[in-house]
């Protein structure tokens, strides 16, 4: 009669032959860690998809408005263009500048003759600060949830390492209880523990990539908004309003 290998007897069950079997036969702690990582993975992919769609929409609308803005010969025509254009960070920055100018010089937007007195140096500096503040607000609005990707990318490996450490401890405790120290008795438990680390890396790597890509696009949009603010001031200078 052929006896079963000691390692299989010590394990008290079937040896997992695939990652799926390993997850199904994993301990409760490992399953909890994998569940947390699955939730973080779904959250990170949802954020990346939503922000990618948002940035693409903002960039398209912004480029269209800036292109038409550059063709407008007068500031008041640009105001009419803004009212016909769907809202975007660029239209909101322009609206903020127009509202500030209208508050400083009531009725000046309707005066095409240039008879109204231009803004003073302190008012121009205040306009620049207003545009910078609006640009910062638009960046904050666009960057919502983006930092969460960095958090997921940095926390996931720690969660996976935590699950791996607990799994290795549990594996060695099982070996000690069963009284076997051969490789066949230790390997399944260690392999199960390492699945937490592998899952954590699968969550963290896309999140870090997504964060860096979105952060670069966010910086580019902020630079475009800064440049657009300069164009607004240049148009006002050209018309003698500043």
C-alpha positions in Angstrom: 0.0 0.0 0.0 1.3 3.4 -1.0 1.3 6.0 1.7 0.6 9.7 1.0 3.5 12.0 1.3 3.9 13.4 4.8 3.5 17.0 3.6 0.0 16.3 2.3 -1.0 14.5 5.5 0.3 17.4 7.6 -1.6 19.9 5.6 -4.9 18.1 6.2 -6.3 19.0 2.8 -5.6 19.4 -0.9 -2.7 21.4 -2.0 -3.7 24.5 -4.1 -2.6 24.2 -7.6 -3.5 27.7 -8.9 -3.9 31.3 -7.6 -7.7 30.9 -7.7 -7.5 27.7 -5.5 -5.1 29.6 -3.2 -7.5 32.4 -2.7 -10.5 30.1 -2.2 -8.6 28.1 0.4 -7.0 31.2 2.0 -7.4 32.1 5.7 -9.9 34.6 6.9 -7.3 37.3 7.4 -5.9 36.9 3.8 -9.4 37.1 2.4 -10.2 40.3 4.3 -6.9 41.9 3.0 -7.7 40.8 -0.5 -11.2 42.2 -0.2 -9.9 45.6 1.0 -7.4 45.6 -1.9 -10.2 44.8 -4.4 -12.3 47.7 -3.1 -9.2 50.1 -3.4 -8.6 48.8 -6.9 -12.2 49.5 -8.0 -12.0 52.9 -6.5 -8.8 53.8 -8.2 -10.0 52.7 -11.6 -13.3 54.6 -11.2 -11.4 57.7 -10.3 -9.0 57.4 -13.2 -11.8 56.8 -15.7 -13.9 59.7 -14.4 -11.0 62.2 -14.3 -9.8 61.1 -17.7 -13.3 61.9 -19.2 -13.5 65.1 -17.2 -10.1 66.3 -18.4 -10.8 65.4 -22.0 -14.1 67.3 -21.9 -12.5 70.4 -20.3 -9.6 70.4 -22.7 -11.8 70.2 -25.7 -14.2 73.0 -24.5 -11.2 75.1 -23.4 -9.4 74.9 -26.7 -12.5 75.8 -28.6 -13.3 78.8 -26.4 -9.7 80.1 -26.5 -9.5 79.7 -30.3 -12.7 81.8 -30.7 -11.5 84.2 -28.0 -8.4 84.9 -30.0 -10.5 85.7 -33.1 -12.7 88.2 -31.2 -11.5 91.8 -32.0 -13.2 93.4 -29.0 -13.7 92.6 -25.3 -17.4 93.0 -25.4 -17.6 90.5 -28.3 -15.7 88.1 -26.2 -18.3 88.5 -23.5 -21.0 87.6 -26.0 -19.0 84.6 -27.0 -18.6 83.5 -23.3 -22.4 83.7 -22.9 -22.9 81.3 -25.9 -20.2 78.9 -24.8 -20.8 76.0 -22.4 -19.3 76.6 -19.0 -15.6 75.5 -18.5 -12.6 76.6 -16.4 -11.7 79.0 -19.2 -15.1 80.7 -19.4 -15.2 81.0 -15.6 -11.8 82.7 -15.5 -12.9 85.1 -18.2 -16.2 85.7 -16.4 -14.3 86.5 -13.2 -12.1 89.0 -15.0 -15.1 90.7 -16.7 -17.0 90.9 -13.5 -14.0 92.5 -11.7 -13.6 95.0 -14.6 -17.3 95.9 -14.5 -17.2 96.5 -10.8 -14.1 98.8 -11.1 -15.5 100.6 -14.2 -19.3 100.4 -14.4 -20.5 100.7 -18.0 -17.0 100.5 -19.4 -17.7 97.3 -21.3 -20.4 99.0 -23.4 -18.1 101.9 -24.1 -16.3 101.1 -27.4 -14.9 104.5 -27.9 -12.3 104.0 -25.1 -13.5 107.2 -23.4 -13.5 105.7 -20.0 -10.4 106.0 -17.9 -8.2 102.9 -17.8 -7.6 100.8 -14.7 -4.9 102.1 -12.4 -1.7 100.1 -11.6 -3.1 98.9 -8.3 -6.4 97.8 -10.0 -4.4 95.9 -12.6 -2.4 94.2 -9.9 -5.7 93.3 -8.2 -7.1 91.9 -11.5 -4.0 89.7 -11.8 -4.5 88.5 -8.2 -8.2 87.8 -9.0 -7.2 85.7 -12.1 -4.6 83.8 -10.1 -7.2 83.1 -7.4 -9.8 81.9 -9.9 -7.1 79.7 -11.6 -6.3 78.2 -8.2 -10.0 77.5 -7.5 -10.3 75.8 -10.9 -7.3 73.6 -10.2 -8.7 72.6 -6.9 -12.0 71.7 -8.5 -10.3 69.7 -11.3 -7.9 67.9 -8.8 -10.7 66.5 -6.7 -10.1 62.8 -5.9 -6.8 62.9 -7.8 -4.8 62.8 -4.5 -6.7 59.7 -3.6 -4.8 57.8 -6.2 -1.5 58.7 -4.6 -2.9 57.6 -1.2 -4.1 54.3 -2.7 -0.7 53.8 -4.5 1.2 54.3 -1.2 -1.1 52.5 1.2 -1.9 49.4 -0.9 1.6 47.9 -0.6 1.6 48.3 3.2 -1.8 46.6 3.4 -0.5 43.8 1.2 2.7 43.5 3.4 0.5 43.4 6.5 -1.5 40.5 5.0 1.7 38.7 3.9 3.3 39.0 7.4 0.2 37.6 9.1 0.0 34.8 6.5 3.6 33.8 7.1 3.1 33.9 10.8 0.0 31.7 10.4 1.9 29.3 8.1 4.8 28.8 10.6 2.4 28.4 13.5 0.7 25.6 11.5 4.0 23.9 10.8 4.9 24.1 14.5 1.5 22.6 15.5 1.7 19.8 12.9 5.3 19.0 13.7 6.6 19.1 10.1 9.4 21.3 8.8 9.7 20.1 5.3 9.2 22.4 2.3 5.9 20.8 1.2 4.4 21.7 4.5 5.6 25.4 4.5 5.3 26.3 0.9 1.5 26.5 0.6 1.1 28.8 3.5 3.9 31.1 2.4 2.5 31.1 -1.2 -0.9 32.1 0.2 0.7 34.9 2.2 2.5 36.2 -0.8 -0.8 36.5 -2.8 -1.6 39.6 -0.6 1.7 41.3 -1.7 1.0 40.4 -5.4 -2.5 41.8 -5.2 -1.3 44.9 -3.5 1.2 45.6 -6.2 -1.5 45.0 -8.8 -3.5 47.8 -7.1 -0.7 50.2 -6.4 1.1 50.2 -9.8 -1.9 51.4 -11.9 -2.8 53.9 -9.2 0.6 55.5 -9.2 0.7 55.6 -13.0 -2.7 57.1 -13.1 -1.8 59.7 -10.5 1.3 60.8 -12.3 -0.5 61.1 -15.7 -3.4 63.0 -14.2 -1.1 65.3 -12.2 0.8 66.2 -15.4 -2.4 67.0 -17.3 -3.6 69.0 -14.3 -0.4 71.0 -14.4 -0.7 71.6 -18.1 -4.3 72.8 -17.7 -3.2 75.2 -14.9 -0.5 76.6 -17.2 -3.0 77.1 -20.0 -5.3 78.9 -17.6 -2.4 81.2 -16.5 -1.6 81.9 -20.1 -5.3 82.6 -20.8 -5.4 85.1 -18.0 -2.4 86.9 -19.5 -4.3 87.0 -22.9 -7.3 88.7 -21.2 -5.1 91.4 -19.7 -3.3 91.8 -23.1 -6.7 92.3 -24.8 -7.6 95.0 -22.2 -4.3 96.7 -22.8 -4.8 96.6 -26.6 -8.2 98.3 -26.2 -6.9 100.9 -23.8 -8.9 99.7 -20.9 -5.8 99.2 -18.8 
